[in-house]
Amino acid sequence: MITIIFVVLFLIACLVNFLLFKNIKNKNGIIERQNVAIEKASQNMKHLVNYSDIISNIEKDHKEIYIQIKEAKTDEEVNNIIRNVIDINNKHVHND
């Protein structure tokens, strides 16, 4: 009789361990998927910050060029400014 009780208790303990192991494995899978999602979100934020900086620089350059053209006294000065902008843009295109 005692042997049967020990066998039943052993089987119950094995079942509990199996269920706990399965539960931990499921939670680890959930945590792993969340970590992947967080990493992707972090990469997206880095790209957004980078693009924001690029746009900010473009707007700053646009204002500076506008002021330079506005202050230019001759058509030749305006043409030089435009040529310089085109050269800078071409260098950026070829470097990317």
N, C-alpha and C positions, 0 to 999 in steps of 0.2 A: 504494500500500500504506500509506504513512504517512497519507494522507488518511483512509483507512478507520479506522485506529487512532485518529486524532484525533476522528472522528465518533463512534466507539464510546465513547471516553473522555468526550466531551461528553455523550452520551446517558446514560452511567452517572452523571456529575456531576449532570445534570438530575434523574435518578431519585432520587439520594441527597438532593438539595435538597428535592425534593417530599416524600419520606418524612420528612425532618427537620422540614419545615414542618408537615406533618400531625401529627406527634408533638407538636410545640410547641403546636399548636392544641388538641389533645386535652388536654394538661396544663393549658393555660389554662382550658379548660372545667371541668376537675376542680377547679382552684383557685377558680374563680368559684362553683361549686356549694358548695364548702366555706366560702367567705366568706359566702354567703347563709345557710347552716346555722349558722354561728357567730353571725351577726347575730340570727337568730331565737332562738338559745339565750340570747344576751345580753339580748334583750327579755324572754324568759321569766323570766330571773333577776331583772331589774328588777321585774317584776310580783310575783314571789314575795317579794322583799324588801319591797315596798310592802305586800302583804297581811300579811306577818309583822308589820310595824310597826303596821298597823291592828289586828290581833288583839291585839298586846301592849297597845296603848292601850285597847282594849275591856276586857281583863282588869284593867288598872290602874283604869279607871273603875269597873268592877264591884266591885272591892275597896273603893274609896273610898265608893261608894254604900252598900255593905253596912255599912261602919263608921258612916256617917252615920245610917242607919236604926236600927242597933243602939244608937247613943248618943242617939237622939231620945227625948224624955221624954213627948211627947203624940202622940195620933193626928193632930193638926193638923200637927205638925212632919213626921211621916211622909208625910202627904198632900202637903205642900209640896215635899218632896224628890222624891216620885214625879212631881208636876206639872212640876217643873223638868227632870227627866230626859225626860219626854214632850216638853216644849217643845224641848229640845236635839235630841232625835232627829228631831222634825218639821222643824227647821231643816236638819239634815243631809240628810234625804230630799228636801226642796225644793231644796236647793243642788246635789244630784247630778243 
